[in-house]
Amino acid sequence: MKLEYDLNAYVEKIKNNPSYFQTFINKQSLATGVLVLQPGEEDTQEPHDSDEVYLVLSGDGFLKINNKDYKVSKDKLFFVAKDVEHYFHGNTKELKVLYFFGGPDS
């Protein structure tokens, strides 16, 4: 079982892939990954089956949760309950976010 992860390696995978996110831990009790959105790139995620936490690593913009916008910036942490509509938008810089699911990434 892998215990150490290099986020930069997963960010590079995203740059060479059509997907804007990469889940690198996906267990029954926890999933973790990184999301990278370029300015103007659309976040197309749907509500999830598990609670989720986002940690903003860099960038700007907003996270819409239940039709309310929350300003994102480095080191901000957000909680999104399962089955709640949410998505990032309005970033003018590259946005990098670490995410954690309280269950598998489904």
A tleap script that builds the chain and sets N, CA, C and O, in Angstrom:
source leaprc.protein.ff14SB
mol = sequence {
  NMET LYS LEU GLU TYR ASP LEU ASN ALA TYR
  VAL GLU LYS ILE LYS ASN ASN PRO SER TYR
  PHE GLN THR PHE ILE ASN LYS GLN SER LEU
  ALA THR GLY VAL LEU VAL LEU GLN PRO GLY
  GLU GLU ASP THR GLN GLU PRO HIE ASP SER
  ASP GLU VAL TYR LEU VAL LEU SER GLY ASP
  GLY PHE LEU LYS ILE ASN ASN LYS ASP TYR
  LYS VAL SER LYS ASP LYS LEU PHE PHE VAL
  ALA LYS ASP VAL GLU HIE TYR PHE HIE GLY
  ASN THR LYS GLU LEU LYS VAL LEU TYR PHE
  PHE GLY GLY PRO ASP CSER
}
set mol.1.N position { 0.852 -1.189 0.000 }
set mol.1.CA position { 0.000 0.000 0.000 }
set mol.1.C position { 0.887 1.238 0.000 }
set mol.1.O position { 1.807 1.352 0.810 }
set mol.2.N position { 0.610 2.150 -0.900 }
set mol.2.CA position { 1.383 3.379 -1.025 }
set mol.2.C position { 1.049 4.324 0.134 }
set mol.2.O position { -0.119 4.497 0.483 }
set mol.3.N position { 2.086 4.936 0.732 }
set mol.3.CA position { 1.884 5.822 1.878 }
set mol.3.C position { 2.353 7.252 1.634 }
set mol.3.O position { 2.061 8.142 2.433 }
set mol.4.N position { 3.074 7.481 0.544 }
set mol.4.CA position { 3.615 8.811 0.270 }
set mol.4.C position { 3.196 9.238 -1.133 }
set mol.4.O position { 3.237 8.440 -2.069 }
set mol.5.N position { 2.795 10.494 -1.272 }
set mol.5.CA position { 2.271 10.996 -2.539 }
set mol.5.C position { 2.891 12.347 -2.869 }
set mol.5.O position { 3.043 13.197 -1.991 }
set mol.6.N position { 3.248 12.544 -4.136 }
set mol.6.CA position { 3.811 13.807 -4.621 }
set mol.6.C position { 2.725 14.534 -5.411 }
set mol.6.O position { 2.403 14.139 -6.532 }
set mol.7.N position { 2.160 15.591 -4.833 }
set mol.7.CA position { 1.068 16.313 -5.501 }
set mol.7.C position { 1.479 16.852 -6.862 }
set mol.7.O position { 0.676 16.863 -7.795 }
set mol.8.N position { 2.721 17.298 -6.980 }
set mol.8.CA position { 3.180 17.851 -8.262 }
set mol.8.C position { 3.101 16.816 -9.378 }
set mol.8.O position { 2.817 17.167 -10.524 }
set mol.9.N position { 3.346 15.562 -9.065 }
set mol.9.CA position { 3.243 14.506 -10.074 }
set mol.9.C position { 1.804 14.374 -10.572 }
set mol.9.O position { 1.576 14.150 -11.761 }
set mol.10.N position { 0.848 14.510 -9.680 }
set mol.10.CA position { -0.560 14.400 -10.081 }
set mol.10.C position { -1.025 15.640 -10.833 }
set mol.10.O position { -1.858 15.544 -11.734 }
set mol.11.N position { -0.496 16.794 -10.470 }
set mol.11.CA position { -0.798 18.022 -11.222 }
set mol.11.C position { -0.278 17.886 -12.648 }
set mol.11.O position { -0.953 18.293 -13.594 }
set mol.12.N position { 0.914 17.318 -12.812 }
set mol.12.CA position { 1.476 17.098 -14.150 }
set mol.12.C position { 0.618 16.125 -14.950 }
set mol.12.O position { 0.421 16.324 -16.149 }
set mol.13.N position { 0.108 15.081 -14.315 }
set mol.13.CA position { -0.781 14.135 -15.000 }
set mol.13.C position { -2.018 14.852 -15.531 }
set mol.13.O position { -2.488 14.561 -16.631 }
set mol.14.N position { -2.537 15.782 -14.750 }
set mol.14.CA position { -3.723 16.536 -15.172 }
set mol.14.C position { -3.406 17.362 -16.409 }
set mol.14.O position { -4.223 17.446 -17.326 }
set mol.15.N position { -2.227 17.971 -16.443 }
set mol.15.CA position { -1.848 18.810 -17.589 }
set mol.15.C position { -1.776 18.004 -18.882 }
set mol.15.O position { -1.969 18.562 -19.962 }
set mol.16.N position { -1.505 16.715 -18.796 }
set mol.16.CA position { -1.379 15.857 -19.975 }
set mol.16.C position { -2.607 14.967 -20.170 }
set mol.16.O position { -2.526 13.926 -20.821 }
set mol.17.N position { -3.738 15.378 -19.605 }
set mol.17.CA position { -4.940 14.564 -19.589 }
set mol.17.C position { -6.146 15.460 -19.862 }
set mol.17.O position { -6.090 16.648 -19.546 }
set mol.18.N position { -7.223 14.948 -20.429 }
set mol.18.CA position { -8.405 15.802 -20.633 }
set mol.18.C position { -9.153 16.117 -19.337 }
set mol.18.O position { -9.950 17.054 -19.305 }
set mol.19.N position { -8.914 15.356 -18.273 }
set mol.19.CA position { -9.602 15.576 -17.003 }
set mol.19.C position { -8.896 16.660 -16.190 }
set mol.19.O position { -7.672 16.784 -16.252 }
set mol.20.N position { -9.651 17.436 -15.436 }
set mol.20.CA position { -9.081 18.506 -14.609 }
set mol.20.C position { -8.888 18.072 -13.155 }
set mol.20.O position { -8.554 18.899 -12.306 }
set mol.21.N position { -9.095 16.792 -12.860 }
set mol.21.CA position { -8.864 16.303 -11.497 }
set mol.21.C position { -8.228 14.918 -11.550 }
set mol.21.O position { -8.343 14.203 -12.546 }
set mol.22.N position { -7.561 14.554 -10.467 }
set mol.22.CA position { -6.903 13.248 -10.356 }
set mol.22.C position { -7.079 12.739 -8.938 }
set mol.22.O position { -6.532 13.318 -7.998 }
set mol.23.N position { -7.835 11.665 -8.773 }
set mol.23.CA position { -7.980 11.019 -7.467 }
set mol.23.C position { -6.835 10.024 -7.319 }
set mol.23.O position { -6.660 9.147 -8.165 }
set mol.24.N position { -6.054 10.157 -6.246 }
set mol.24.CA position { -4.900 9.271 -6.084 }
set mol.24.C position { -5.016 8.341 -4.883 }
set mol.24.O position { -4.226 7.405 -4.758 }
set mol.25.N position { -5.972 8.572 -4.004 }
set mol.25.CA position { -6.334 7.610 -2.966 }
set mol.25.C position { -7.826 7.368 -3.141 }
set mol.25.O position { -8.611 8.315 -3.166 }
set mol.26.N position { -8.218 6.107 -3.264 }
set mol.26.CA position { -9.636 5.815 -3.444 }
set mol.26.C position { -9.974 4.529 -2.694 }
set mol.26.O position { -9.978 3.440 -3.268 }
set mol.27.N position { -10.255 4.677 -1.415 }
set mol.27.CA position { -10.579 3.566 -0.530 }
set mol.27.C position { -12.064 3.645 -0.153 }
set mol.27.O position { -12.724 4.645 -0.436 }
set mol.28.N position { -12.572 2.624 0.465 }
set mol.28.CA position { -13.973 2.603 0.880 }
set mol.28.C position { -14.287 3.723 1.877 }
set mol.28.O position { -15.393 4.265 1.872 }
set mol.29.N position { -13.319 4.070 2.730 }
set mol.29.CA position { -13.561 5.054 3.788 }
set mol.29.C position { -13.025 6.447 3.480 }
set mol.29.O position { -13.335 7.395 4.202 }
set mol.30.N position { -12.217 6.593 2.410 }
set mol.30.CA position { -11.586 7.887 2.120 }
set mol.30.C position { -11.117 7.926 0.676 }
set mol.30.O position { -10.565 6.956 0.156 }
set mol.31.N position { -11.346 9.067 0.040 }
set mol.31.CA position { -10.774 9.336 -1.283 }
set mol.31.C position { -10.128 10.715 -1.230 }
set mol.31.O position { -10.652 11.637 -0.604 }
set mol.32.N position { -8.992 10.841 -1.891 }
set mol.32.CA position { -8.254 12.102 -1.915 }
set mol.32.C position { -7.727 12.338 -3.322 }
set mol.32.O position { -7.328 11.405 -4.018 }
set mol.33.N position { -7.732 13.598 -3.724 }
set mol.33.CA position { -7.206 13.933 -5.037 }
set mol.33.C position { -6.933 15.411 -5.152 }
set mol.33.O position { -7.091 16.170 -4.197 }
set mol.34.N position { -6.519 15.805 -6.346 }
set mol.34.CA position { -6.224 17.208 -6.621 }
set mol.34.C position { -7.003 17.624 -7.865 }
set mol.34.O position { -7.152 16.861 -8.820 }
set mol.35.N position { -7.489 18.852 -7.819 }
set mol.35.CA position { -8.261 19.443 -8.899 }
set mol.35.C position { -7.500 20.672 -9.374 }
set mol.35.O position { -7.030 21.461 -8.555 }
set mol.36.N position { -7.372 20.847 -10.692 }
set mol.36.CA position { -6.702 22.021 -11.259 }
set mol.36.C position { -7.593 22.597 -12.347 }
set mol.36.O position { -7.907 21.918 -13.325 }
set mol.37.N position { -7.998 23.847 -12.179 }
set mol.37.CA position { -8.796 24.540 -13.191 }
set mol.37.C position { -8.013 25.724 -13.724 }
set mol.37.O position { -7.496 26.538 -12.958 }
set mol.38.N position { -7.930 25.814 -15.036 }
set mol.38.CA position { -7.320 26.975 -15.673 }
set mol.38.C position { -8.355 28.098 -15.729 }
set mol.38.O position { -9.553 27.822 -15.666 }
set mol.39.N position { -7.925 29.358 -15.846 }
set mol.39.CA position { -8.897 30.449 -15.955 }
set mol.39.C position { -9.902 30.182 -17.080 }
set mol.39.O position { -9.523 29.873 -18.210 }
set mol.40.N position { -11.168 30.307 -16.753 }
set mol.40.CA position { -12.231 30.095 -17.729 }
set mol.40.C position { -12.628 28.645 -17.945 }
set mol.40.O position { -13.608 28.375 -18.639 }
set mol.41.N position { -11.886 27.702 -17.363 }
set mol.41.CA position { -12.227 26.287 -17.510 }
set mol.41.C position { -13.432 25.960 -16.635 }
set mol.41.O position { -13.522 26.422 -15.497 }
set mol.42.N position { -14.352 25.168 -17.165 }
set mol.42.CA position { -15.597 24.849 -16.468 }
set mol.42.C position { -15.423 23.668 -15.517 }
set mol.42.O position { -14.827 22.654 -15.880 }
set mol.43.N position { -15.938 23.801 -14.318 }
set mol.43.CA position { -15.996 22.717 -13.336 }
set mol.43.C position { -17.333 22.020 -13.539 }
set mol.43.O position { -18.387 22.599 -13.275 }
set mol.44.N position { -17.290 20.789 -14.003 }
set mol.44.CA position { -18.513 20.075 -14.391 }
set mol.44.C position { -18.961 19.036 -13.364 }
set mol.44.O position { -19.801 18.190 -13.672 }
set mol.45.N position { -18.415 19.090 -12.153 }
set mol.45.CA position { -18.743 18.049 -11.174 }
set mol.45.C position { -20.213 18.084 -10.766 }
set mol.45.O position { -20.880 19.118 -10.801 }
set mol.46.N position { -20.675 16.910 -10.382 }
set mol.46.CA position { -22.038 16.700 -9.906 }
set mol.46.C position { -21.983 16.456 -8.395 }
set mol.46.O position { -20.908 16.179 -7.864 }
set mol.47.N position { -23.112 16.552 -7.692 }
set mol.47.CA position { -23.121 16.213 -6.260 }
set mol.47.C position { -22.587 14.801 -6.028 }
set mol.47.O position { -22.771 13.912 -6.858 }
set mol.48.N position { -21.924 14.609 -4.892 }
set mol.48.CA position { -21.272 13.349 -4.576 }
set mol.48.C position { -22.061 12.553 -3.542 }
set mol.48.O position { -22.932 13.086 -2.855 }
set mol.49.N position { -21.738 11.268 -3.448 }
set mol.49.CA position { -22.393 10.362 -2.501 }
set mol.49.C position { -21.796 10.430 -1.100 }
set mol.49.O position { -22.296 9.781 -0.181 }
set mol.50.N position { -20.726 11.215 -0.929 }
set mol.50.CA position { -20.045 11.341 0.366 }
set mol.50.C position { -19.821 12.809 0.685 }
set mol.50.O position { -19.775 13.651 -0.212 }
set mol.51.N position { -19.682 13.108 1.976 }
set mol.51.CA position { -19.253 14.453 2.371 }
set mol.51.C position { -17.870 14.712 1.788 }
set mol.51.O position { -17.104 13.784 1.528 }
set mol.52.N position { -17.564 15.997 1.587 }
set mol.52.CA position { -16.295 16.357 0.962 }
set mol.52.C position { -15.702 17.591 1.629 }
set mol.52.O position { -16.424 18.479 2.084 }
set mol.53.N position { -14.373 17.628 1.677 }
set mol.53.CA position { -13.638 18.791 2.161 }
set mol.53.C position { -12.694 19.229 1.056 }
set mol.53.O position { -12.032 18.402 0.430 }
set mol.54.N position { -12.633 20.541 0.817 }
set mol.54.CA position { -11.710 21.128 -0.150 }
set mol.54.C position { -10.707 22.005 0.583 }
set mol.54.O position { -11.084 22.798 1.446 }
set mol.55.N position { -9.428 21.865 0.240 }
set mol.55.CA position { -8.375 22.748 0.735 }
set mol.55.C position { -7.773 23.441 -0.471 }
set mol.55.O position { -7.208 22.785 -1.346 }
set mol.56.N position { -7.889 24.774 -0.530 }
set mol.56.CA position { -7.371 25.539 -1.660 }
set mol.56.C position { -5.864 25.687 -1.500 }
set mol.56.O position { -5.383 26.223 -0.501 }
set mol.57.N position { -5.123 25.202 -2.498 }
set mol.57.CA position { -3.663 25.284 -2.482 }
set mol.57.C position { -3.163 26.572 -3.114 }
set mol.57.O position { -2.181 27.156 -2.656 }
set mol.58.N position { -3.848 27.016 -4.177 }
set mol.58.CA position { -3.482 28.274 -4.842 }
set mol.58.C position { -4.603 28.680 -5.785 }
set mol.58.O position { -5.452 27.869 -6.156 }
set mol.59.N position { -4.586 29.951 -6.165 }
set mol.59.CA position { -5.559 30.445 -7.122 }
set mol.59.C position { -6.614 31.323 -6.493 }
set mol.59.O position { -6.505 31.736 -5.338 }
set mol.60.N position { -7.640 31.598 -7.281 }
set mol.60.CA position { -8.717 32.490 -6.845 }
set mol.60.C position { -10.034 32.002 -7.441 }
set mol.60.O position { -10.089 30.941 -8.065 }
set mol.61.N position { -11.076 32.772 -7.247 }
set mol.61.CA position { -12.385 32.446 -7.792 }
set mol.61.C position { -13.400 32.221 -6.702 }
set mol.61.O position { -13.305 32.780 -5.609 }
set mol.62.N position { -14.389 31.380 -7.024 }
set mol.62.CA position { -15.496 31.135 -6.107 }
set mol.62.C position { -15.863 29.657 -6.102 }
set mol.62.O position { -15.642 28.941 -7.079 }
set mol.63.N position { -16.424 29.220 -4.991 }
set mol.63.CA position { -17.042 27.905 -4.877 }
set mol.63.C position { -18.513 28.158 -4.594 }
set mol.63.O position { -18.871 28.724 -3.561 }
set mol.64.N position { -19.361 27.732 -5.522 }
set mol.64.CA position { -20.807 27.877 -5.325 }
set mol.64.C position { -21.305 26.632 -4.604 }
set mol.64.O position { -21.131 25.513 -5.088 }
set mol.65.N position { -21.927 26.833 -3.443 }
set mol.65.CA position { -22.515 25.752 -2.656 }
set mol.65.C position { -23.968 26.137 -2.396 }
set mol.65.O position { -24.239 27.170 -1.785 }
set mol.66.N position { -24.902 25.305 -2.860 }
set mol.66.CA position { -26.329 25.611 -2.681 }
set mol.66.C position { -26.686 27.019 -3.130 }
set mol.66.O position { -27.380 27.745 -2.419 }
set mol.67.N position { -26.215 27.403 -4.306 }
set mol.67.CA position { -26.516 28.700 -4.925 }
set mol.67.C position { -25.936 29.902 -4.191 }
set mol.67.O position { -26.355 31.032 -4.444 }
set mol.68.N position { -24.984 29.687 -3.290 }
set mol.68.CA position { -24.293 30.798 -2.636 }
set mol.68.C position { -22.816 30.727 -2.995 }
set mol.68.O position { -22.204 29.661 -2.923 }
set mol.69.N position { -22.238 31.875 -3.384 }
set mol.69.CA position { -20.823 31.947 -3.747 }
set mol.69.C position { -19.958 32.212 -2.528 }
set mol.69.O position { -20.248 33.093 -1.718 }
set mol.70.N position { -18.874 31.420 -2.411 }
set mol.70.CA position { -17.861 31.612 -1.372 }
set mol.70.C position { -16.545 31.903 -2.068 }
set mol.70.O position { -16.126 31.154 -2.950 }
set mol.71.N position { -15.892 32.988 -1.676 }
set mol.71.CA position { -14.620 33.372 -2.282 }
set mol.71.C position { -13.544 32.376 -1.875 }
set mol.71.O position { -13.398 32.056 -0.696 }
set mol.72.N position { -12.788 31.886 -2.861 }
set mol.72.CA position { -11.710 30.953 -2.579 }
set mol.72.C position { -10.370 31.668 -2.668 }
set mol.72.O position { -10.179 32.567 -3.487 }
set mol.73.N position { -9.457 31.254 -1.815 }
set mol.73.CA position { -8.082 31.758 -1.831 }
set mol.73.C position { -7.208 30.743 -1.111 }
set mol.73.O position { -7.713 29.850 -0.431 }
set mol.74.N position { -5.912 30.882 -1.262 }
set mol.74.CA position { -4.945 29.954 -0.683 }
set mol.74.C position { -5.232 29.722 0.799 }
set mol.74.O position { -5.486 30.661 1.553 }
set mol.75.N position { -5.186 28.466 1.194 }
set mol.75.CA position { -5.333 28.003 2.576 }
set mol.75.C position { -6.764 28.046 3.117 }
set mol.75.O position { -6.967 27.769 4.299 }
set mol.76.N position { -7.755 28.381 2.301 }
set mol.76.CA position { -9.143 28.286 2.759 }
set mol.76.C position { -9.608 26.847 2.657 }
set mol.76.O position { -9.219 26.116 1.746 }
set mol.77.N position { -10.444 26.453 3.601 }
set mol.77.CA position { -10.978 25.098 3.675 }
set mol.77.C position { -12.502 25.182 3.604 }
set mol.77.O position { -13.112 26.038 4.244 }
set mol.78.N position { -13.111 24.290 2.826 }
set mol.78.CA position { -14.562 24.277 2.663 }
set mol.78.C position { -15.104 22.869 2.898 }
set mol.78.O position { -14.482 21.880 2.510 }
set mol.79.N position { -16.256 22.793 3.531 }
set mol.79.CA position { -16.969 21.538 3.714 }
set mol.79.C position { -18.203 21.550 2.825 }
set mol.79.O position { -18.948 22.529 2.802 }
set mol.80.N position { -18.421 20.454 2.087 }
set mol.80.CA position { -19.621 20.294 1.266 }
set mol.80.C position { -20.246 18.959 1.640 }
set mol.80.O position { -19.617 17.910 1.505 }
set mol.81.N position { -21.485 19.005 2.110 }
set mol.81.CA position { -22.194 17.776 2.499 }
set mol.81.C position { -22.541 16.949 1.262 }
set mol.81.O position { -22.641 17.473 0.153 }
set mol.82.N position { -22.720 15.660 1.474 }
set mol.82.CA position { -23.078 14.777 0.359 }
set mol.82.C position { -24.397 15.225 -0.274 }
set mol.82.O position { -25.277 15.768 0.394 }
set mol.83.N position { -24.505 14.986 -1.563 }
set mol.83.CA position { -25.709 15.284 -2.350 }
set mol.83.C position { -26.007 16.773 -2.511 }
set mol.83.O position { -27.102 17.131 -2.943 }
set mol.84.N position { -25.055 17.651 -2.171 }
set mol.84.CA position { -25.256 19.100 -2.307 }
set mol.84.C position { -24.589 19.581 -3.600 }
set mol.84.O position { -23.431 19.263 -3.870 }
set mol.85.N position { -25.335 20.349 -4.388 }
set mol.85.CA position { -24.772 20.909 -5.621 }
set mol.85.C position { -23.689 21.920 -5.286 }
set mol.85.O position { -23.850 22.758 -4.399 }
set mol.86.N position { -22.564 21.823 -6.025 }
set mol.86.CA position { -21.441 22.732 -5.810 }
set mol.86.C position { -20.507 22.690 -7.011 }
set mol.86.O position { -20.433 21.685 -7.718 }
set mol.87.N position { -19.797 23.786 -7.234 }
set mol.87.CA position { -18.790 23.823 -8.290 }
set mol.87.C position { -17.960 25.104 -8.154 }
set mol.87.O position { -18.409 26.112 -7.609 }
set mol.88.N position { -16.732 25.019 -8.671 }
set mol.88.CA position { -15.832 26.175 -8.699 }
set mol.88.C position { -16.085 26.971 -9.964 }
set mol.88.O position { -16.446 26.414 -11.001 }
set mol.89.N position { -15.892 28.296 -9.870 }
set mol.89.CA position { -16.065 29.142 -11.056 }
set mol.89.C position { -15.394 30.497 -10.818 }
set mol.89.O position { -15.034 30.849 -9.694 }
set mol.90.N position { -15.242 31.236 -11.906 }
set mol.90.CA position { -14.780 32.617 -11.820 }
set mol.90.C position { -13.314 32.805 -11.492 }
set mol.90.O position { -12.913 33.899 -11.095 }
set mol.91.N position { -12.499 31.768 -11.648 }
set mol.91.CA position { -11.076 31.950 -11.333 }
set mol.91.C position { -10.364 32.658 -12.474 }
set mol.91.O position { -10.585 32.353 -13.646 }
set mol.92.N position { -9.502 33.611 -12.117 }
set mol.92.CA position { -8.702 34.345 -13.105 }
set mol.92.C position { -7.253 33.862 -13.107 }
set mol.92.O position { -6.458 34.260 -13.959 }
set mol.93.N position { -6.916 32.998 -12.141 }
set mol.93.CA position { -5.600 32.366 -12.053 }
set mol.93.C position { -5.821 30.862 -12.016 }
set mol.93.O position { -6.933 30.394 -11.775 }
set mol.94.N position { -4.747 30.106 -12.257 }
set mol.94.CA position { -4.855 28.661 -12.122 }
set mol.94.C position { -5.283 28.331 -10.692 }
set mol.94.O position { -4.700 28.832 -9.731 }
set mol.95.N position { -6.301 27.487 -10.560 }
set mol.95.CA position { -6.838 27.105 -9.259 }
set mol.95.C position { -6.432 25.661 -8.969 }
set mol.95.O position { -6.727 24.759 -9.753 }
set mol.96.N position { -5.751 25.446 -7.831 }
set mol.96.CA position { -5.364 24.098 -7.397 }
set mol.96.C position { -6.021 23.827 -6.053 }
set mol.96.O position { -5.906 24.617 -5.117 }
set mol.97.N position { -6.711 22.695 -5.976 }
set mol.97.CA position { -7.476 22.354 -4.783 }
set mol.97.C position { -7.244 20.882 -4.444 }
set mol.97.O position { -7.317 20.013 -5.313 }
set mol.98.N position { -6.966 20.620 -3.184 }
set mol.98.CA position { -6.868 19.255 -2.678 }
set mol.98.C position { -8.245 18.883 -2.128 }
set mol.98.O position { -8.852 19.663 -1.394 }
set mol.99.N position { -8.738 17.697 -2.480 }
set mol.99.CA position { -10.067 17.301 -1.989 }
set mol.99.C position { -10.017 15.963 -1.258 }
set mol.99.O position { -9.179 15.104 -1.534 }
set mol.100.N position { -10.947 15.824 -0.317 }
set mol.100.CA position { -11.068 14.627 0.504 }
set mol.100.C position { -12.540 14.223 0.567 }
set mol.100.O position { -13.390 15.036 0.930 }
set mol.101.N position { -12.840 12.992 0.221 }
set mol.101.CA position { -14.189 12.445 0.353 }
set mol.101.C position { -14.232 11.557 1.590 }
set mol.101.O position { -13.263 10.862 1.895 }
set mol.102.N position { -15.350 11.579 2.299 }
set mol.102.CA position { -15.569 10.675 3.420 }
set mol.102.C position { -16.096 9.336 2.955 }
set mol.102.O position { -17.036 8.796 3.537 }
set mol.103.N position { -15.505 8.810 1.931 }
set mol.103.CA position { -15.888 7.542 1.307 }
set mol.103.C position { -15.208 7.462 -0.042 }
set mol.103.O position { -14.352 8.296 -0.335 }
set mol.104.N position { -15.549 6.501 -0.871 }
set mol.104.CA position { -14.900 6.394 -2.170 }
set mol.104.C position { -15.323 7.500 -3.124 }
set mol.104.O position { -16.403 8.073 -2.984 }
set mol.105.N position { -14.471 7.795 -4.090 }
set mol.105.CA position { -14.792 8.772 -5.140 }
set mol.105.C position { -15.731 8.093 -6.117 }
set mol.105.O position { -15.326 7.225 -6.891 }
set mol.106.N position { -16.996 8.503 -6.071 }
set mol.106.CA position { -17.992 7.856 -6.932 }
set mol.106.C position { -18.606 8.851 -7.882 }
set mol.106.O position { -19.466 8.488 -8.685 }
savepdb mol mol.pdb
quit
